[in-house]
Amino acid sequence: SGNLEVQLDGTADVSFQPANLPANFVPGNKFDVLGVLAPTGSGTWRLKPRSAADLTEIPPPVLSVAAARALPAGQIVVVVGVALNGSETFADTTVHLADASGAIRLTRLRTAIAAGDSVRVRATTASRNGQPTLDDVTSSVLGRGLFPAAASLTTAVAATAGAGGARDAQLVR
């Protein structure tokens, strides 16, 4: 805890060169780091990992769709749900994901998903047309899931997605 600069020492071993770091080593991810404290000469210290094996990613907690929808844009989240459509359904690869708490639109999907897949997604909170989305999505298929029951709406209610867009991204009839 606290402010400590972590210097990536590319001289430690070949596996720790920037080109060889794991794909999860991106700005914003959190890690548990093992390393050697070394003085900088200016009154501060640096924690210098010895190799890439000294970095262990701390995954963000799994959130419900409702909790992810409530977050401001720019937060990295993990959500588990059922795909309401496949990534090939729409030309822009948009997929709608639902769990027991609600549904949300996934944009800029980087992996293929089929309708009915139970998936774990890692994404960044964003918005499109005033509605919350999960953007820049990577996913892992967990198996087959159960589609939620489609809500029956009148055309007037469907035209507004319900009060305040409450039915946004949901499966409706």
ABEGO torsion letter per residue (X at the ends): XEBBBBBBBAAABAAABAAABBAABBBGBBBBBBBBBBBAGAGBBBBBBABAAABBBBBBBBBBAAAAAABBBGBBBBBBBBBABBAAABAAGBBBBBBAAEBBBBBGBABBBBBGBBBBBBBBBBBBGGBBBBBGBBBBBAEBBBBBBBBBBBAAAAAAGEBGGAABGBBBX
